[in-house]
Amino acid sequence: MRFTTTTSSIVVIGWLLVAAAAPFFIGDGNDINLEKLFVQPTSVVWFGHDDLGRDIGPRILAGASVSCLVAFLVVAISVVVGTVIGMFIGWHGGLIDLVGVRIIDIFLAFPGILLAIALAAVLGPGMENVLIALSIVGWVGFARLARAQTLSVKHRDHVQVARALGTSVVLICLRHILPLILAPLIVEATFAIAAVIIAEAGLSFLGLGVQPPTPSWGAMIREGTRYLLIAPHMAMGPGLALFSMVLAVNTLGDKLRDGLQIKRGAFES
């Protein structure tokens, strides 16, 4: 397990460094060379060239910037919006909680990826619309989790004392409730990053996400499926990149969740 966790950490950190450095050192990877159409991978060019003679390697690295940017922005928006809504309805209870839960249930009634596809189709393709569509879908899980956690801690003694002293609801939530519910929200955010990366790739694969010539792993896989018989490397490269990133993030999320459960169990005992 230690080796797996270490390897996953190296993979995630490596992709994050690539995502941060790619726009400055790698470029967009859109240099066309018609003399190198469908050139197979070699020891020099590890991922080969595509149907326009472009080097697939730099395009994969540039695609990491798109995937990581979308993932972190969507998760950041979803965490903030979902946590605020969940804490609000959980704290007030009553009719507000009932209405809030019904709205959350309505969103949860639809598969998240299908709802994201529908929203992206209505809004149109493009990175901005992908961010909006995935954020509209993503906040629900955090709201439900924040509400449940708020309900479990709002009756604790220190919270009731702060309330009796006349502390404002905002300060109570920020100082006394948020620190107690932050750990499960962090774990949820870790898994959400992997889910958003897959969702962005799926939308781009369907033509509803990032548009060419901007590199995106999903769009590159879609382009590669057209030439699987003559150039399977076009889909294998971005597919392996997507697989490695998602697997590494999920592995770290599992380890983080297990570690927090162990710590919580030791504290409670």
C-alpha positions in Angstrom: 0.0 0.0 0.0 2.9 2.4 0.8 4.4 1.8 -2.6 1.0 2.4 -4.3 0.4 5.6 -2.3 3.9 6.8 -3.1 3.6 6.0 -6.8 0.2 7.7 -6.9 1.6 10.8 -5.2 4.4 11.0 -7.8 2.0 10.6 -10.7 -0.4 13.3 -9.4 2.4 15.7 -8.6 4.0 15.1 -11.9 0.8 15.8 -13.8 0.3 19.0 -11.8 3.8 20.2 -12.6 3.2 19.4 -16.2 -0.1 21.2 -16.2 1.5 24.3 -14.7 4.5 24.3 -16.9 3.0 23.2 -20.2 1.6 26.6 -21.3 5.0 28.2 -20.9 7.4 25.5 -22.1 5.5 23.1 -24.3 3.0 25.3 -26.2 -0.2 24.1 -27.7 1.3 21.2 -29.8 -0.5 22.3 -32.9 2.5 22.4 -35.3 1.3 20.6 -38.4 3.8 18.4 -40.4 2.2 16.6 -43.3 5.3 14.6 -43.9 4.8 12.8 -40.6 1.2 11.7 -40.9 0.4 8.7 -38.6 4.1 8.1 -37.8 4.3 5.3 -35.2 5.9 5.8 -31.8 9.6 5.6 -31.6 12.3 5.9 -29.0 12.6 9.6 -29.9 8.9 10.4 -30.3 7.2 8.2 -27.7 3.6 8.8 -28.7 4.0 9.2 -32.4 2.2 11.6 -34.7 -1.5 12.1 -35.5 -3.6 12.5 -38.7 -2.1 16.0 -39.2 1.5 15.1 -38.4 1.4 16.7 -35.0 3.5 15.3 -32.2 1.1 13.6 -29.8 3.4 13.9 -26.8 3.3 17.7 -26.4 -0.5 17.6 -27.1 -1.0 15.2 -24.2 1.1 17.4 -21.9 -0.9 20.5 -23.0 -4.1 18.6 -22.5 -3.1 18.1 -18.8 -3.4 21.8 -18.4 -7.0 21.8 -19.6 -8.1 18.8 -17.5 -6.4 20.1 -14.3 -7.7 23.6 -14.8 -11.3 22.5 -15.4 -11.1 20.0 -12.5 -9.8 22.4 -9.9 -12.1 25.2 -10.9 -15.2 23.1 -10.9 -14.4 21.4 -7.6 -13.5 24.8 -6.0 -16.8 26.3 -7.1 -18.8 23.2 -6.1 -17.1 23.0 -2.7 -17.9 26.6 -1.9 -21.4 26.7 -3.2 -22.4 23.2 -1.9 -20.9 23.8 1.5 -22.6 27.1 2.0 -26.0 25.8 0.9 -25.6 22.6 2.9 -24.6 24.4 6.1 -27.4 27.0 5.6 -30.2 24.4 5.3 -28.8 22.2 7.9 -28.5 25.0 10.4 -31.9 26.5 10.0 -33.8 23.2 9.6 -37.6 23.2 9.3 -39.2 24.4 6.1 -35.9 25.7 4.7 -34.3 22.3 5.2 -37.3 20.5 3.7 -37.2 22.6 0.5 -33.4 22.4 0.3 -33.5 18.6 0.6 -36.2 18.4 -2.1 -34.1 20.5 -4.5 -31.0 18.3 -3.8 -33.2 15.2 -4.4 -34.3 16.5 -7.8 -30.7 17.0 -8.9 -29.8 13.5 -7.6 -32.7 11.9 -9.5 -30.7 12.5 -12.7 -27.4 10.8 -13.4 -24.8 13.5 -13.1 -23.0 12.9 -16.4 -26.3 12.9 -18.3 -27.4 16.2 -16.7 -24.0 17.7 -17.5 -24.3 16.5 -21.1 -27.8 18.1 -21.4 -26.6 21.4 -19.9 -23.5 21.5 -22.1 -25.7 20.8 -25.2 -28.0 23.7 -24.2 -25.1 26.1 -23.4 -23.0 25.1 -26.3 -19.4 23.8 -26.6 -16.5 25.5 -25.0 -14.4 25.5 -21.8 -16.5 28.2 -20.1 -19.7 26.3 -20.7 -18.1 23.1 -19.5 -17.2 24.8 -16.3 -20.8 26.1 -15.8 -22.4 22.7 -16.6 -20.1 20.7 -14.4 -20.4 23.2 -11.5 -24.2 23.1 -11.7 -24.0 19.3 -11.3 -21.1 19.2 -8.9 -22.4 21.2 -5.9 -25.1 18.8 -5.0 -22.9 16.1 -3.4 -21.1 18.7 -1.3 -24.4 20.3 -0.2 -25.8 16.9 0.9 -22.6 16.0 2.8 -22.3 19.5 4.4 -26.0 19.4 5.5 -25.6 15.9 7.1 -22.4 16.9 8.9 -24.0 20.2 10.1 -27.0 18.4 11.5 -24.6 16.1 13.5 -22.5 18.8 15.1 -24.8 21.9 15.5 -26.1 20.6 18.8 -22.7 20.1 20.4 -22.1 22.0 23.6 -19.5 24.5 22.3 -21.9 25.4 19.4 -24.8 26.0 21.8 -22.6 28.1 24.1 -21.6 30.3 21.2 -25.2 30.6 20.2 -26.3 31.5 23.7 -23.6 34.2 23.8 -25.2 35.9 20.8 -22.5 35.0 18.3 -23.8 35.5 14.7 -24.7 32.5 12.7 -22.0 33.3 10.1 -19.3 33.3 12.8 -20.6 30.1 14.4 -20.6 28.3 11.1 -17.1 29.5 10.2 -15.4 29.0 13.6 -17.3 26.1 15.2 -19.0 24.1 12.5 -16.8 24.3 9.4 -13.6 23.0 11.1 -15.5 19.9 12.3 -17.0 19.1 8.9 -14.0 20.0 6.8 -12.3 16.6 6.8 -15.1 14.7 4.9 -15.5 17.6 2.5 -11.8 17.3 1.6 -12.1 13.6 1.0 -15.2 14.2 -1.2 -13.3 16.9 -3.1 -10.5 14.5 -3.8 -12.8 12.0 -5.5 -14.7 14.9 -7.2 -11.4 15.9 -8.9 -11.2 12.5 -10.6 -14.8 12.5 -11.5 -14.6 16.0 -13.1 -11.5 15.0 -15.1 -13.5 12.0 -16.5 -16.6 14.2 -17.1 -14.6 16.8 -19.0 -13.0 14.1 -21.1 -16.4 12.6 -21.8 -17.9 16.0 -22.8 -14.9 16.7 -25.1 -15.2 13.2 -26.5 -18.8 14.0 -27.5 -17.8 17.3 -29.0 -19.5 19.3 -26.2 -16.3 20.3 -24.3 -13.1 22.0 -25.3 -13.0 22.6 -29.0 -10.1 22.0 -31.4 -7.4 23.0 -31.9 -7.1 23.3 -28.1 -5.7 19.9 -26.9 -8.0 17.9 -24.6 -7.6 14.2 -23.7 -11.2 13.4 -24.5 -11.1 15.1 -27.9 -7.8 13.4 -28.7 -9.3 10.0 -27.8 -12.3 10.9 -30.1 -9.9 11.8 -33.0 -8.0 8.6 -32.3 -11.0 6.3 -32.6 -11.4 7.3 -36.3 -8.0 5.7 -37.1 -7.8 2.7 -34.6 -7.0 0.3 -37.4 -4.1 2.2 -38.9 -2.9 4.4 -36.0 -4.1 3.0 -32.6 -1.4 5.1 -30.8 -3.5 8.2 -31.4 -6.0 7.0 -28.8 -3.7 5.0 -26.6 -1.5 8.0 -25.5 -4.3 10.3 -24.2 -6.1 7.2 -22.9 -3.2 6.2 -20.8 -2.7 9.7 -19.5 -6.4 9.9 -18.5 -6.2 6.5 -16.9 -3.1 7.3 -14.9 -4.3 10.6 -13.6 -7.7 9.3 -12.5 -6.4 6.1 -10.9 -3.7 8.1 -9.0 -6.2 10.6 -7.7 -8.7 8.0 -6.6 -5.9 6.0 -4.9 -4.9 9.0 -2.9 -8.5 9.7 -2.1 -8.9 6.2 -0.7 -5.8 6.5 1.4 -6.9 9.9 2.7 -10.3 8.6 3.6 -8.9 5.6 5.4 -6.4 7.7 7.3 -9.1 10.1 8.5 -11.2 7.2 9.7 -8.3 5.7 11.6 -7.6 9.1 13.3 -11.2 9.7 14.1 -11.6 6.2 15.5 -8.5 6.6 17.7 -9.7 10.0 19.0 -13.2 8.7 19.8 -11.8 5.6 21.6 
